[in-house]
Structure formats: structure tokens, C-alpha cells
Amino acid sequence: MKLQVNPLMNLNNMAEIEDKKLVNRIEASGIKTIKLEMFAPDAETFEFDLKHFLFKGLLLREKEFRTNMKDYDWTQTEGKVLCIYCSTNAIIPKWAYMLITQHAFPYASDIHFGTKENFIAKAFTENINGHDWSTYKDGRVILKGCSDGQEIPPNAYIAATKHLLPYSKSIMYGEPCSTVPVFKRPKVK
């Protein structure tokens, strides 16, 4: 059996719909969405793995190492954050990091101990710590779950939550259409 639809009835319904204003319920709710990628560092990085300058990837020979650092093309670090690390379990004397810093200093915009991921995580935390979180006082907040191409490290969610707890009425994770409740301040009686 086929259902017959009256075309005039549909036109009447369309006129009624046009008379009503569309309301964005998420916007009307007063919920504020925080995109943590706004705290991402904007610096380009250069990873420097010490393994490549060690004998058999494990042993630092001072004379050879000093020569390699002197001859290395440090211009490739120009304007970048230099991330110094060693991907092997070699024991690296602390002066080796100092020597690298001395050679890279005229070129690199900053020098960091650790991998690129370590630097990004640290920079996220520093940027989040420098933000004024009091603007979320008594607000309902969503920490956006998906970013637009920028990987958000877990420590960014930890840092943002720590700063929001004293101010926010509630904290959620995810997207406005689908959130996971994380915190809700108890009502004072």
C-alpha cells in the first residue's frame, strides 16, 4: 500500500517552518568549547639524535665527538627548536650536551633536551599555564576531543583540567553533540 502525500500540505508546513527561527541549542546553552590546539607551539623543530655521533651507537669518544660537533652543519637548525636526545641506552656525559648547545646556539631559536614530542608536550603545558582561566568562572566547558590536524598530548588535557577545576561549573570532554562528563561542581545548599 502506497502512502499518498498532499503536496499542498507540505507547502503549508514549509511556511510554518520559515516563520520559526532556528535556534542553535548548543550555542544557547552557554557551553564554551576550548580547542586545545590553540595552545600548540608554533615553532619548527629539528631533532638531533646523539646515536649518530657515538662509536657503534653506544660509546662517546671525546676527540672524535668534538671534531664531529665542530664540523657539523649547524645551519640546518637555523630558526628551529633543537631537540637533543639519544635513541640508544648510551651513557652520555653532561658536557656533551653543553658542547652541542655551544655549537647550535648561534643558529637554533631554542635548545631543548628530549624528543620533538617531549618539546611539544612541554610547550603545550607552558602555554596552558600562561592562559587566564578565570574567564571560565561558573561556566560549562567542553575540552574538544578532536583537533584539526594537531595532535594534542595527554598532558595538555591534564593541565587544562587542573586550571579549569577551580573556576568551572562543569567540565566535559568531546564534541558539543557528544560529550563525556568529567567534572560537575556540587550545588551548594
Short mmCIF file of the C-alpha atoms (twelve columns), coordinates in Angstrom:
data_MODEL
# 
_entry.id   MODEL 
# 
loop_
_atom_site.group_PDB 
_atom_site.id 
_atom_site.type_symbol 
_atom_site.label_atom_id 
_atom_site.label_alt_id 
_atom_site.label_comp_id 
_atom_site.label_asym_id 
_atom_site.label_seq_id 
_atom_site.Cartn_x 
_atom_site.Cartn_y 
_atom_site.Cartn_z 
_atom_site.pdbx_PDB_model_num 
ATOM 1   C CA . MET A 1   0.000  0.000  0.000  1 
ATOM 2   C CA . LYS A 2   1.409  3.372  -1.059 1 
ATOM 3   C CA . LEU A 3   1.151  6.400  1.165  1 
ATOM 4   C CA . GLN A 4   -0.299 9.429  -0.601 1 
ATOM 5   C CA . VAL A 5   1.210  12.797 0.339  1 
ATOM 6   C CA . ASN A 6   -0.672 16.016 -0.280 1 
ATOM 7   C CA . PRO A 7   1.776  18.477 -1.916 1 
ATOM 8   C CA . LEU A 8   -0.212 21.477 -0.604 1 
ATOM 9   C CA . MET A 9   0.181  20.206 2.937  1 
ATOM 10  C CA . ASN A 10  3.965  20.198 2.533  1 
ATOM 11  C CA . LEU A 11  3.932  23.814 1.312  1 
ATOM 12  C CA . ASN A 12  1.891  24.837 4.357  1 
ATOM 13  C CA . ASN A 13  4.375  23.096 6.663  1 
ATOM 14  C CA . MET A 14  7.302  24.832 4.912  1 
ATOM 15  C CA . ALA A 15  5.666  28.225 5.521  1 
ATOM 16  C CA . GLU A 16  5.303  27.381 9.222  1 
ATOM 17  C CA . ILE A 17  8.949  26.317 9.424  1 
ATOM 18  C CA . GLU A 18  10.130 29.551 7.797  1 
ATOM 19  C CA . ASP A 19  8.191  31.572 10.377 1 
ATOM 20  C CA . LYS A 20  10.066 29.875 13.233 1 
ATOM 21  C CA . LYS A 21  13.659 30.900 13.940 1 
ATOM 22  C CA . LEU A 22  16.227 28.156 14.027 1 
ATOM 23  C CA . VAL A 23  17.936 28.030 17.403 1 
ATOM 24  C CA . ASN A 24  21.396 26.623 17.904 1 
ATOM 25  C CA . ARG A 25  20.783 24.770 21.168 1 
ATOM 26  C CA . ILE A 26  24.483 24.285 21.842 1 
ATOM 27  C CA . GLU A 27  25.181 28.000 21.461 1 
ATOM 28  C CA . ALA A 28  22.109 28.875 23.544 1 
ATOM 29  C CA . SER A 29  23.232 26.534 26.343 1 
ATOM 30  C CA . GLY A 30  26.187 28.787 27.214 1 
ATOM 31  C CA . ILE A 31  28.635 25.905 26.939 1 
ATOM 32  C CA . LYS A 32  32.095 27.102 25.936 1 
ATOM 33  C CA . THR A 33  34.251 24.861 23.767 1 
ATOM 34  C CA . ILE A 34  38.017 25.042 24.209 1 
ATOM 35  C CA . LYS A 35  40.161 23.875 21.307 1 
ATOM 36  C CA . LEU A 36  43.467 22.918 22.915 1 
ATOM 37  C CA . GLU A 37  45.325 23.217 19.609 1 
ATOM 38  C CA . MET A 38  45.295 26.971 20.214 1 
ATOM 39  C CA . PHE A 39  47.985 26.254 22.841 1 
ATOM 40  C CA . ALA A 40  50.219 24.356 20.391 1 
ATOM 41  C CA . PRO A 41  53.728 25.688 19.879 1 
ATOM 42  C CA . ASP A 42  54.205 27.305 16.504 1 
ATOM 43  C CA . ALA A 43  57.947 26.649 16.370 1 
ATOM 44  C CA . GLU A 44  59.540 24.337 13.843 1 
ATOM 45  C CA . THR A 45  61.712 21.640 15.410 1 
ATOM 46  C CA . PHE A 46  64.920 19.838 14.484 1 
ATOM 47  C CA . GLU A 47  65.709 16.509 16.168 1 
ATOM 48  C CA . PHE A 48  69.339 15.754 16.947 1 
ATOM 49  C CA . ASP A 49  69.921 12.080 17.838 1 
ATOM 50  C CA . LEU A 50  73.295 11.629 19.543 1 
ATOM 51  C CA . LYS A 51  73.346 7.966  18.498 1 
ATOM 52  C CA . HIS A 52  74.762 9.011  15.122 1 
ATOM 53  C CA . PHE A 53  77.845 10.531 16.777 1 
ATOM 54  C CA . LEU A 54  78.715 7.612  19.034 1 
ATOM 55  C CA . PHE A 55  81.101 4.750  18.345 1 
ATOM 56  C CA . LYS A 56  78.843 1.798  17.423 1 
ATOM 57  C CA . GLY A 57  75.940 3.936  18.627 1 
ATOM 58  C CA . LEU A 58  76.908 3.376  22.259 1 
ATOM 59  C CA . LEU A 59  80.214 4.964  23.178 1 
ATOM 60  C CA . LEU A 60  81.207 8.623  23.117 1 
ATOM 61  C CA . ARG A 61  84.839 9.152  22.141 1 
ATOM 62  C CA . GLU A 62  85.702 12.690 23.199 1 
ATOM 63  C CA . LYS A 63  88.203 13.707 20.500 1 
ATOM 64  C CA . GLU A 64  86.068 12.264 17.693 1 
ATOM 65  C CA . PHE A 65  82.885 13.764 19.164 1 
ATOM 66  C CA . ARG A 66  84.412 17.242 19.467 1 
ATOM 67  C CA . THR A 67  85.557 17.082 15.828 1 
ATOM 68  C CA . ASN A 68  82.119 15.927 14.665 1 
ATOM 69  C CA . MET A 69  80.393 18.761 16.541 1 
ATOM 70  C CA . LYS A 70  82.822 21.320 15.111 1 
ATOM 71  C CA . ASP A 71  82.312 20.037 11.538 1 
ATOM 72  C CA . TYR A 72  78.546 19.523 11.769 1 
ATOM 73  C CA . ASP A 73  76.361 21.765 9.553  1 
ATOM 74  C CA . TRP A 74  74.522 23.680 12.293 1 
ATOM 75  C CA . THR A 75  72.856 25.988 9.747  1 
ATOM 76  C CA . GLN A 76  70.157 23.331 9.283  1 
ATOM 77  C CA . THR A 77  68.935 24.247 12.780 1 
ATOM 78  C CA . GLU A 78  68.529 27.933 11.787 1 
ATOM 79  C CA . GLY A 79  65.408 29.396 13.437 1 
ATOM 80  C CA . LYS A 80  64.258 25.989 14.737 1 
ATOM 81  C CA . VAL A 81  63.948 24.481 18.192 1 
ATOM 82  C CA . LEU A 82  66.777 21.964 18.502 1 
ATOM 83  C CA . CYS A 83  65.632 18.805 20.312 1 
ATOM 84  C CA . ILE A 84  68.657 16.848 21.564 1 
ATOM 85  C CA . TYR A 85  68.192 13.207 22.580 1 
ATOM 86  C CA . CYS A 86  69.825 9.789  22.290 1 
ATOM 87  C CA . SER A 87  67.761 6.876  20.990 1 
ATOM 88  C CA . THR A 88  70.165 4.259  22.405 1 
ATOM 89  C CA . ASN A 89  70.902 3.351  26.015 1 
ATOM 90  C CA . ALA A 90  74.313 5.000  25.877 1 
ATOM 91  C CA . ILE A 91  75.649 6.893  28.866 1 
ATOM 92  C CA . ILE A 92  76.205 10.449 27.658 1 
ATOM 93  C CA . PRO A 93  78.367 12.780 29.770 1 
ATOM 94  C CA . LYS A 94  76.645 16.075 30.576 1 
ATOM 95  C CA . TRP A 95  79.408 18.127 28.977 1 
ATOM 96  C CA . ALA A 96  78.400 16.625 25.588 1 
ATOM 97  C CA . TYR A 97  75.037 18.429 25.794 1 
ATOM 98  C CA . MET A 98  76.870 21.605 26.719 1 
ATOM 99  C CA . LEU A 99  79.151 21.246 23.692 1 
ATOM 100 C CA . ILE A 100 76.185 20.735 21.347 1 
ATOM 101 C CA . THR A 101 74.489 23.788 22.847 1 
ATOM 102 C CA . GLN A 102 77.608 25.888 22.341 1 
ATOM 103 C CA . HIS A 103 77.739 24.983 18.630 1 
ATOM 104 C CA . ALA A 104 73.979 25.250 17.967 1 
ATOM 105 C CA . PHE A 105 73.368 28.426 19.965 1 
ATOM 106 C CA . PRO A 106 74.112 30.907 17.140 1 
ATOM 107 C CA . TYR A 107 71.563 29.162 14.867 1 
ATOM 108 C CA . ALA A 108 68.749 27.469 16.789 1 
ATOM 109 C CA . SER A 109 65.873 29.601 18.106 1 
ATOM 110 C CA . ASP A 110 65.818 27.442 21.257 1 
ATOM 111 C CA . ILE A 111 67.505 24.282 22.509 1 
ATOM 112 C CA . HIS A 112 65.615 21.556 24.311 1 
ATOM 113 C CA . PHE A 113 66.645 18.241 25.878 1 
ATOM 114 C CA . GLY A 114 64.396 15.452 24.618 1 
ATOM 115 C CA . THR A 115 62.499 14.434 21.511 1 
ATOM 116 C CA . LYS A 116 60.198 16.595 19.432 1 
ATOM 117 C CA . GLU A 117 57.241 15.008 21.245 1 
ATOM 118 C CA . ASN A 118 58.787 15.943 24.630 1 
ATOM 119 C CA . PHE A 119 59.221 19.530 23.467 1 
ATOM 120 C CA . ILE A 120 55.651 19.777 22.149 1 
ATOM 121 C CA . ALA A 121 54.220 18.371 25.394 1 
ATOM 122 C CA . LYS A 122 56.274 20.815 27.468 1 
ATOM 123 C CA . ALA A 123 55.338 23.772 25.245 1 
ATOM 124 C CA . PHE A 124 51.636 22.899 25.471 1 
ATOM 125 C CA . THR A 125 51.865 22.902 29.275 1 
ATOM 126 C CA . GLU A 126 53.754 26.211 29.365 1 
ATOM 127 C CA . ASN A 127 51.223 27.855 27.030 1 
ATOM 128 C CA . ILE A 128 48.276 26.492 29.026 1 
ATOM 129 C CA . ASN A 129 49.847 27.643 32.316 1 
ATOM 130 C CA . GLY A 130 50.182 31.170 30.890 1 
ATOM 131 C CA . HIS A 131 46.481 31.440 29.977 1 
ATOM 132 C CA . ASP A 132 43.896 33.344 32.080 1 
ATOM 133 C CA . TRP A 133 41.426 30.615 33.046 1 
ATOM 134 C CA . SER A 134 39.286 32.886 35.226 1 
ATOM 135 C CA . THR A 135 37.231 33.741 32.117 1 
ATOM 136 C CA . TYR A 136 35.563 30.330 32.565 1 
ATOM 137 C CA . LYS A 137 34.300 31.157 36.068 1 
ATOM 138 C CA . ASP A 138 30.998 29.377 36.731 1 
ATOM 139 C CA . GLY A 139 30.928 28.236 33.124 1 
ATOM 140 C CA . ARG A 140 30.177 24.934 31.483 1 
ATOM 141 C CA . VAL A 141 33.208 23.911 29.432 1 
ATOM 142 C CA . ILE A 142 33.998 21.278 26.815 1 
ATOM 143 C CA . LEU A 143 37.604 20.381 26.097 1 
ATOM 144 C CA . LYS A 144 37.332 19.497 22.420 1 
ATOM 145 C CA . GLY A 145 38.278 15.885 21.724 1 
ATOM 146 C CA . CYS A 146 39.245 16.047 18.064 1 
ATOM 147 C CA . SER A 147 41.661 18.596 16.752 1 
ATOM 148 C CA . ASP A 148 42.052 19.921 13.256 1 
ATOM 149 C CA . GLY A 149 45.253 18.082 12.363 1 
ATOM 150 C CA . GLN A 150 47.262 18.934 15.503 1 
ATOM 151 C CA . GLU A 151 47.967 16.007 17.834 1 
ATOM 152 C CA . ILE A 152 47.091 17.059 21.387 1 
ATOM 153 C CA . PRO A 153 49.250 15.309 24.028 1 
ATOM 154 C CA . PRO A 154 47.532 13.940 27.150 1 
ATOM 155 C CA . ASN A 155 49.407 16.378 29.405 1 
ATOM 156 C CA . ALA A 156 47.545 19.254 27.684 1 
ATOM 157 C CA . TYR A 157 44.213 17.812 28.875 1 
ATOM 158 C CA . ILE A 158 45.658 17.354 32.370 1 
ATOM 159 C CA . ALA A 159 46.971 20.933 32.529 1 
ATOM 160 C CA . ALA A 160 43.746 22.464 31.179 1 
ATOM 161 C CA . THR A 161 41.608 20.436 33.592 1 
ATOM 162 C CA . LYS A 162 43.777 21.497 36.558 1 
ATOM 163 C CA . HIS A 163 43.268 25.152 35.613 1 
ATOM 164 C CA . LEU A 164 39.538 24.788 34.960 1 
ATOM 165 C CA . LEU A 165 38.634 22.925 38.187 1 
ATOM 166 C CA . PRO A 166 38.726 25.993 40.471 1 
ATOM 167 C CA . TYR A 167 36.559 28.037 38.075 1 
ATOM 168 C CA . SER A 168 34.206 25.871 36.013 1 
ATOM 169 C CA . LYS A 169 30.764 24.705 36.955 1 
ATOM 170 C CA . SER A 170 31.274 21.638 34.761 1 
ATOM 171 C CA . ILE A 171 33.960 20.178 32.509 1 
ATOM 172 C CA . MET A 172 33.256 17.804 29.650 1 
ATOM 173 C CA . TYR A 173 35.369 16.097 27.001 1 
ATOM 174 C CA . GLY A 174 34.484 15.564 23.352 1 
ATOM 175 C CA . GLU A 175 32.290 17.402 20.889 1 
ATOM 176 C CA . PRO A 176 29.264 19.561 21.717 1 
ATOM 177 C CA . CYS A 177 26.964 16.940 20.178 1 
ATOM 178 C CA . SER A 178 28.516 14.082 22.170 1 
ATOM 179 C CA . THR A 179 30.353 14.752 25.416 1 
ATOM 180 C CA . VAL A 180 31.772 12.725 28.272 1 
ATOM 181 C CA . PRO A 181 31.123 14.386 31.634 1 
ATOM 182 C CA . VAL A 182 34.332 14.748 33.649 1 
ATOM 183 C CA . PHE A 183 33.505 17.159 36.468 1 
ATOM 184 C CA . LYS A 184 30.422 18.800 37.870 1 
ATOM 185 C CA . ARG A 185 30.627 21.147 40.843 1 
ATOM 186 C CA . PRO A 186 28.169 20.102 43.570 1 
ATOM 187 C CA . LYS A 187 25.385 22.566 44.183 1 
ATOM 188 C CA . VAL A 188 25.723 24.499 47.425 1 
ATOM 189 C CA . LYS A 189 22.645 24.202 49.631 1 
# 
